[in-house]
Amino acid sequence: MGSVGSWEETVRKAEKLVEEAMKDNDASHDAAHVWRVRDLALSLAREEQGLSLPSSNSNTMQIVELAALLHDIGDYKYLRDPSEEKIVENFLDEEGIEESTKMKILRIIKGMGFKDELAGSTTNDLPPEFGFVQDADRLDAIGAIGIARCFTFGGSRNRVLHDPNIQPQSDLSKEKYMKNDEQTTVNHFHEKLLKLKALMKTKAGQKRAERRHKFMEEFLVEFYEEWDGRA
């Protein structure tokens, strides 16, 4: 991917792009989320690299870092202009990222979404680095941070906090998920967040998800008890 100096410059430019592209998002999908995902993805990759990736793949960490940094630019939930879908590809071209590496990064980003997994999209043709980036993104969606982000996003969309008369959807399709405006914030835990532990792609991700998943379960027990006046 080039010299160390040019790589560091590419990372700095990517960070600036993230800050600019996401400055108007609510705090559930802001630049701080991206920094956490980047750090988590690199940590997962370091933990597993010798086990699941060929040692000859010397640019693995660079692919993981760029894909993690750029993964939420052009997110359909915040899309203000169709041209935003091309921001990442244009950036990689401008930075002179070689074609094979560019395609890996774009495939990782395109395959990240929970909605695609609902649609039955396969991950067989995705690069080995994909698991680190997706697991990192999903780890940031669960646990204490995940709870905070869930309620922040729900509040930004004026969603009802909780309504015992509205049951979580057990047959959530990609289409229903993308148009899920009638659902409550608490139902999102049952429709997505509590399912993420079982969907982790890496052993390192699975290990870290255990603690965060348990924390969410304990939170919901307390939430329902307080809601019903039993606590």
C-alpha positions as CSV (number, residue, x, y, z in Angstrom):
1,M,0.0,0.0,0.0
2,G,3.0,2.3,-0.1
3,S,5.5,3.6,2.4
4,V,4.8,4.1,6.1
5,G,4.7,7.8,5.7
6,S,2.2,7.7,2.8
7,W,0.1,5.2,4.7
8,E,0.0,7.5,7.8
9,E,-1.1,10.3,5.6
10,T,-3.8,8.2,4.0
11,V,-5.1,7.4,7.5
12,R,-5.1,11.0,8.5
13,K,-7.1,11.9,5.4
14,A,-9.5,9.1,6.1
15,E,-10.1,10.4,9.6
16,K,-10.8,13.9,8.3
17,L,-13.2,12.4,5.7
18,V,-15.0,10.6,8.6
19,E,-15.3,13.8,10.6
20,E,-16.6,15.8,7.7
21,A,-19.0,13.1,6.3
22,M,-20.5,12.2,9.7
23,K,-20.6,15.6,11.5
24,D,-24.4,16.0,11.1
25,N,-25.2,12.4,12.4
26,D,-26.6,11.8,15.8
27,A,-24.2,10.5,18.5
28,S,-25.1,6.9,17.8
29,H,-23.3,7.0,14.5
30,D,-20.7,9.7,14.9
31,A,-16.9,9.8,14.5
32,A,-16.4,8.5,18.0
33,H,-18.2,5.3,17.0
34,V,-15.8,4.9,14.0
35,W,-12.8,5.4,16.2
36,R,-14.0,2.7,18.6
37,V,-14.7,0.3,15.7
38,R,-11.2,1.0,14.2
39,D,-9.5,0.2,17.6
40,L,-11.6,-2.9,18.2
41,A,-11.1,-4.2,14.7
42,L,-7.3,-3.8,14.9
43,S,-7.3,-5.4,18.3
44,L,-9.3,-8.4,17.1
45,A,-7.0,-8.8,14.1
46,R,-3.9,-8.7,16.2
47,E,-5.4,-11.3,18.5
48,E,-6.3,-13.7,15.7
49,Q,-4.0,-12.8,12.8
50,G,-1.7,-15.7,13.3
51,L,-4.5,-18.2,13.6
52,S,-6.9,-17.3,10.8
53,L,-5.0,-15.3,8.2
54,P,-2.0,-16.2,6.0
55,S,1.2,-14.7,7.3
56,S,2.0,-13.6,3.8
57,N,-0.9,-11.1,3.8
58,S,1.3,-8.2,5.0
59,N,-1.3,-5.5,4.3
60,T,-4.0,-7.1,6.4
61,M,-3.9,-4.5,9.2
62,Q,-4.1,-1.7,6.7
63,I,-7.2,-3.2,5.0
64,V,-8.8,-3.7,8.4
65,E,-8.0,-0.1,9.5
66,L,-9.3,1.6,6.3
67,A,-12.4,-0.5,6.1
68,A,-13.2,0.2,9.7
69,L,-12.6,3.9,9.3
70,L,-14.8,4.2,6.2
71,H,-17.5,1.6,7.0
72,D,-20.3,4.1,7.9
73,I,-19.8,6.7,5.2
74,G,-22.9,6.5,2.9
75,D,-24.9,4.6,5.5
76,Y,-28.5,4.4,4.1
77,K,-29.9,5.6,7.5
78,Y,-28.2,8.9,7.1
79,L,-28.0,9.3,3.3
80,R,-28.7,12.9,2.3
81,D,-27.6,12.7,-1.3
82,P,-27.2,9.6,-3.6
83,S,-23.7,10.9,-4.5
84,E,-22.6,10.0,-0.9
85,E,-22.6,6.4,-1.9
86,K,-19.5,7.0,-4.0
87,I,-17.5,9.0,-1.4
88,V,-15.5,6.0,-0.2
89,E,-14.7,4.6,-3.7
90,N,-13.6,8.1,-4.8
91,F,-11.4,8.5,-1.8
92,L,-9.6,5.2,-2.4
93,D,-9.0,6.1,-6.0
94,E,-7.7,9.5,-5.0
95,E,-5.3,7.9,-2.6
96,G,-4.0,5.5,-5.2
97,I,-5.0,2.4,-3.3
98,E,-4.2,-0.6,-5.6
99,E,-7.2,-2.2,-7.2
100,S,-7.2,-5.6,-5.4
101,T,-6.9,-3.8,-2.0
102,K,-9.6,-1.3,-2.9
103,M,-12.0,-4.1,-3.9
104,K,-11.4,-5.9,-0.6
105,I,-12.2,-2.7,1.3
106,L,-15.3,-2.0,-0.7
107,R,-16.6,-5.6,-0.4
108,I,-16.1,-5.5,3.4
109,I,-18.0,-2.3,3.7
110,K,-20.8,-3.5,1.5
111,G,-21.2,-6.7,3.4
112,M,-21.3,-5.1,6.9
113,G,-25.0,-4.6,7.4
114,F,-27.4,-6.7,9.6
115,K,-30.0,-6.1,6.9
116,D,-28.0,-8.1,4.4
117,E,-27.7,-11.0,6.8
118,L,-31.5,-10.9,7.2
119,A,-31.7,-11.2,3.4
120,G,-29.5,-14.3,3.5
121,S,-26.5,-12.7,1.9
122,T,-23.5,-15.1,2.0
123,T,-20.1,-14.0,3.3
124,N,-18.3,-16.8,1.4
125,D,-16.8,-14.4,-1.2
126,L,-15.7,-11.8,1.4
127,P,-12.0,-11.2,2.3
128,P,-10.7,-12.8,5.5
129,E,-10.4,-9.3,7.0
130,F,-14.1,-8.9,6.9
131,G,-14.8,-10.7,10.2
132,F,-12.6,-8.4,12.2
133,V,-14.3,-5.2,10.9
134,Q,-17.9,-6.6,11.2
135,D,-17.3,-8.1,14.6
136,A,-15.9,-4.7,15.8
137,D,-18.9,-2.8,14.5
138,R,-21.3,-5.3,16.2
139,L,-19.4,-5.2,19.5
140,D,-20.0,-1.5,19.5
141,A,-23.7,-2.2,19.1
142,I,-23.9,-4.2,22.3
143,G,-23.0,-3.9,25.9
144,A,-23.0,-0.6,27.8
145,I,-22.0,1.4,24.7
146,G,-24.6,-0.4,22.6
147,I,-27.4,0.4,25.1
148,A,-26.4,4.1,25.0
149,R,-26.3,4.1,21.2
150,C,-29.6,2.3,20.9
151,F,-31.5,4.8,23.0
152,T,-29.6,7.7,21.3
153,F,-30.7,6.5,17.9
154,G,-34.3,5.8,19.0
155,G,-34.5,9.3,20.5
156,S,-33.2,10.9,17.3
157,R,-36.0,9.2,15.4
158,N,-38.7,10.0,18.0
159,R,-39.3,6.4,18.7
160,V,-41.5,5.2,21.6
161,L,-39.2,4.0,24.4
162,H,-41.3,1.0,25.2
163,D,-44.8,-0.2,24.7
164,P,-45.8,-3.6,26.2
165,N,-48.6,-3.8,23.5
166,I,-46.1,-3.8,20.7
167,Q,-44.3,-7.1,20.4
168,P,-40.9,-7.5,18.8
169,Q,-41.1,-8.9,15.2
170,S,-39.9,-12.4,15.1
171,D,-39.9,-12.6,11.3
172,L,-38.0,-9.4,10.5
173,S,-37.1,-9.2,6.8
174,K,-34.6,-6.9,5.3
175,E,-37.4,-4.6,4.0
176,K,-39.2,-4.5,7.4
177,Y,-35.9,-3.8,9.2
178,M,-35.1,-0.9,6.9
179,K,-38.6,0.6,7.4
180,N,-38.8,-0.2,11.1
181,D,-40.2,3.1,12.2
182,E,-43.2,1.8,14.0
183,Q,-41.1,-0.3,16.4
184,T,-40.0,0.7,19.9
185,T,-36.4,1.3,21.0
186,V,-36.6,-1.6,23.5
187,N,-37.9,-4.0,20.9
188,H,-34.7,-3.3,18.9
189,F,-32.8,-5.3,21.5
190,H,-34.9,-8.4,20.7
191,E,-35.0,-7.9,17.0
192,K,-31.3,-7.3,16.5
193,L,-28.9,-6.6,19.4
194,L,-29.4,-9.8,21.4
195,K,-28.8,-11.8,18.1
196,L,-25.4,-10.3,17.4
197,K,-23.4,-12.5,19.9
198,A,-24.4,-15.6,17.8
199,L,-23.4,-13.9,14.6
200,M,-19.8,-13.0,15.5
201,K,-17.4,-14.3,12.8
202,T,-14.2,-14.5,14.8
203,K,-13.2,-16.3,18.0
204,A,-11.9,-13.1,19.5
205,G,-15.2,-11.4,18.7
206,Q,-17.2,-14.2,20.2
207,K,-15.2,-14.0,23.4
208,R,-15.7,-10.3,23.8
209,A,-19.4,-10.5,22.9
210,E,-20.1,-12.8,25.9
211,R,-19.7,-10.1,28.5
212,R,-21.5,-7.4,26.5
213,H,-24.4,-9.7,25.8
214,K,-24.8,-10.6,29.4
215,F,-24.7,-6.9,30.4
216,M,-27.6,-6.2,28.0
217,E,-29.6,-9.2,29.4
218,E,-29.2,-7.9,32.9
219,F,-30.1,-4.4,31.8
220,L,-33.4,-5.6,30.2
221,V,-34.4,-7.5,33.4
222,E,-33.9,-4.4,35.4
223,F,-35.7,-2.2,32.8
224,Y,-38.8,-4.3,32.7
225,E,-38.9,-4.5,36.5
226,E,-38.7,-0.8,36.8
227,W,-41.2,-0.2,34.0
228,D,-43.7,-2.4,35.8
229,G,-43.0,-0.8,39.2
230,R,-41.6,-4.0,40.6
231,A,-38.1,-2.7,41.4
